[in-house]
Amino acid sequence: MSEHYYSKKPQVESKPRRWNFTLRGFSFVFETDAGVFSKSEVDFGSRVLIDSFEMPAVAGCILDVGCGYGPIGLSIAKSYPDRIIHMMDVNERAVHLTKRNAELNGVQNVQIYESDALSSVQEEQIAAVLTNPPIRAGKKTIFKFYDEAHEKLANSGELWIVIQKKQGAPSTIEHLKLKFSEVEIVEKRKGYWIIKAIK
């Protein structure tokens, strides 16, 4: 079976690298490695999600699920220093890198830990969940995660997703409409859709 970036323990040889990137007007230094998603630059879909996100007027922490080496959660944490951002990934190497990148960029309002989707999340009444989901994990896995996010969100809390149209954005919207009170497409850019679902 081939290894994916959502494997718990990447077997691919470690080849760390470091580069700079600007997100939401902040300059970041990112340390990345083989075995994590989009190791050479912040992928386009995540950048569109980062640019599109607006903090809901709901109290509570924010979750970055499948955080990789941290671009989504760290840029949101820098933008909203009064909020705690929980960043999680099933990939041990990704979690280590996110902790390192939080340190390198002086971001302190974060909690970073291993979690298979939301399995390790203790908090309830969450204000927002952001994700660039691992589409290759399969529709059943992804939809189960959407349902779990709904359970964890506070009333009027929001789930923000980036997904390509060709990789299932329309079916994602149909599924979200079964549980969420409101589902909207916030942005469409080069085939990527930013979907916001409000509980």
C-alpha positions as CSV (number, residue, x, y, z in Angstrom):
1,M,0.0,0.0,0.0
2,S,1.4,3.4,-0.9
3,E,2.1,5.9,1.8
4,H,0.1,9.1,2.0
5,Y,0.8,12.4,3.9
6,Y,-2.0,11.4,6.2
7,S,0.0,8.3,7.4
8,K,0.7,8.4,11.1
9,K,4.4,7.7,10.7
10,P,5.9,8.7,7.4
11,Q,8.5,6.2,6.3
12,V,10.0,8.4,3.6
13,E,13.5,9.7,4.4
14,S,13.5,13.0,6.2
15,K,14.7,15.9,4.1
16,P,14.1,19.2,6.0
17,R,13.9,22.5,4.2
18,R,13.1,26.0,5.1
19,W,11.5,28.9,3.1
20,N,9.6,32.1,3.6
21,F,6.0,32.9,2.7
22,T,3.6,35.7,3.2
23,L,0.1,34.9,4.5
24,R,-2.6,37.5,5.5
25,G,0.1,40.2,5.4
26,F,2.4,38.4,7.8
27,S,5.8,37.1,6.8
28,F,6.4,33.5,7.9
29,V,9.4,31.1,8.0
30,F,8.3,27.6,7.4
31,E,10.3,24.4,8.0
32,T,8.9,21.5,6.0
33,D,10.0,18.0,5.2
34,A,9.3,15.0,3.0
35,G,6.2,13.0,4.0
36,V,4.0,16.1,4.6
37,F,1.5,17.8,2.3
38,S,2.8,20.5,-0.1
39,K,6.3,20.7,1.4
40,S,7.7,23.2,-1.2
41,E,5.2,26.0,-0.8
42,V,1.8,26.8,0.7
43,D,-0.6,25.0,-1.7
44,F,-3.0,27.1,-3.7
45,G,-6.2,25.7,-2.0
46,S,-5.0,26.5,1.5
47,R,-4.0,30.0,0.4
48,V,-7.5,30.6,-0.9
49,L,-9.0,29.3,2.4
50,I,-6.6,31.5,4.5
51,D,-7.5,34.6,2.4
52,S,-11.2,33.9,2.5
53,F,-11.7,33.1,6.2
54,E,-13.5,35.5,8.5
55,M,-13.9,34.9,12.2
56,P,-17.5,34.2,13.2
57,A,-19.1,36.3,15.9
58,V,-19.2,33.2,18.2
59,A,-17.0,32.7,21.3
60,G,-14.7,29.7,21.4
61,C,-11.6,28.2,20.0
62,I,-10.8,27.5,16.4
63,L,-9.7,24.1,15.0
64,D,-7.3,23.6,12.1
65,V,-7.8,19.9,11.3
66,G,-5.1,18.2,9.2
67,C,-2.8,21.1,9.8
68,G,0.2,19.7,8.0
69,Y,3.2,21.9,8.9
70,G,0.9,24.7,10.0
71,P,0.2,27.5,7.4
72,I,-3.6,27.7,7.9
73,G,-3.7,27.7,11.7
74,L,-0.6,29.8,12.2
75,S,-1.8,32.5,9.9
76,I,-5.2,32.6,11.5
77,A,-3.5,32.7,15.0
78,K,-1.4,35.7,13.9
79,S,-4.6,37.4,12.6
80,Y,-6.6,36.8,15.7
81,P,-4.3,36.8,18.7
82,D,-7.2,36.8,21.2
83,R,-8.3,33.4,20.0
84,I,-6.8,30.0,20.8
85,I,-6.2,27.9,17.6
86,H,-6.1,24.1,18.0
87,M,-3.9,22.5,15.3
88,M,-3.9,18.8,14.8
89,D,-2.8,16.1,12.3
90,V,-2.6,12.3,12.3
91,N,1.0,12.7,10.8
92,E,3.6,12.8,13.6
93,R,6.1,14.5,11.4
94,A,3.6,17.2,10.5
95,V,2.8,17.8,14.2
96,H,6.5,18.2,15.0
97,L,6.9,20.7,12.2
98,T,3.9,22.7,13.2
99,K,5.3,23.0,16.8
100,R,8.6,24.1,15.3
101,N,7.0,26.6,13.0
102,A,4.9,28.1,15.8
103,E,8.2,28.6,17.7
104,L,10.1,30.0,14.6
105,N,7.3,32.6,14.0
106,G,6.6,33.5,17.6
107,V,3.0,32.3,17.6
108,Q,1.9,31.4,21.1
109,N,-2.0,31.3,21.0
110,V,-2.0,27.7,19.6
111,Q,-2.3,24.2,21.0
112,I,-0.8,21.5,18.7
113,Y,-1.3,17.8,19.0
114,E,-1.8,14.5,17.2
115,S,-5.3,13.6,16.3
116,D,-7.0,11.3,13.8
117,A,-9.6,13.8,12.5
118,L,-11.3,15.1,15.8
119,S,-10.6,12.0,17.9
120,S,-8.3,13.8,20.4
121,V,-10.3,17.0,20.6
122,Q,-11.7,17.6,24.1
123,E,-13.3,21.0,23.6
124,E,-16.9,21.5,22.8
125,Q,-18.7,24.7,21.7
126,I,-16.1,25.4,19.0
127,A,-16.4,28.7,17.0
128,A,-14.9,27.4,13.7
129,V,-13.3,24.4,12.1
130,L,-11.0,24.9,9.1
131,T,-9.8,22.1,6.8
132,N,-8.2,21.3,3.5
133,P,-9.4,17.6,3.7
134,P,-7.4,14.7,2.5
135,I,-9.6,13.8,-0.5
136,R,-7.7,10.5,-1.1
137,A,-8.9,9.2,2.2
138,G,-12.3,8.7,0.6
139,K,-15.7,10.3,0.7
140,K,-17.0,8.1,3.6
141,T,-14.1,9.2,5.8
142,I,-14.4,12.9,4.8
143,F,-18.2,13.0,5.3
144,K,-17.8,11.3,8.7
145,F,-15.4,14.1,9.6
146,Y,-17.9,16.8,8.5
147,D,-20.6,15.2,10.8
148,E,-18.2,15.1,13.7
149,A,-17.3,18.8,13.2
150,H,-21.0,19.6,13.3
151,E,-21.3,17.9,16.7
152,K,-18.3,19.9,18.1
153,L,-19.4,23.3,16.9
154,A,-21.2,25.8,19.0
155,N,-24.6,27.0,17.7
156,S,-23.8,29.4,14.8
157,G,-20.3,27.9,14.7
158,E,-18.8,27.5,11.2
159,L,-17.1,24.8,9.2
160,W,-14.8,26.2,6.5
161,I,-13.6,23.8,3.8
162,V,-11.5,24.1,0.7
163,I,-12.1,21.5,-2.0
164,Q,-11.8,21.3,-5.7
165,K,-14.9,21.2,-7.8
166,K,-13.7,18.1,-9.6
167,Q,-12.8,16.4,-6.3
168,G,-16.3,16.5,-4.9
169,A,-17.3,20.1,-4.0
170,P,-20.9,19.7,-5.2
171,S,-21.4,16.4,-3.3
172,T,-19.8,18.0,-0.2
173,I,-22.4,20.8,-0.3
174,E,-25.3,18.3,-0.6
175,H,-24.0,16.4,2.4
176,L,-23.5,19.5,4.5
177,K,-27.0,20.6,3.8
178,L,-28.3,17.5,5.6
179,K,-26.9,18.8,8.9
180,F,-26.0,22.4,8.8
181,S,-28.6,25.2,8.9
182,E,-26.8,27.3,6.2
183,V,-24.3,26.3,3.5
184,E,-22.7,28.8,1.1
185,I,-19.9,29.0,-1.4
186,V,-17.7,31.9,-0.2
187,E,-15.2,31.9,-3.0
188,K,-14.4,30.1,-6.3
189,R,-10.9,30.4,-7.6
190,K,-9.2,28.3,-10.3
191,G,-11.4,25.3,-9.6
192,Y,-11.1,25.5,-5.8
193,W,-14.3,26.2,-3.8
194,I,-14.4,27.7,-0.3
195,I,-17.5,26.3,1.4
196,K,-18.8,27.7,4.7
197,A,-21.4,25.7,6.6
198,I,-23.1,27.3,9.6
199,K,-24.5,25.1,12.4
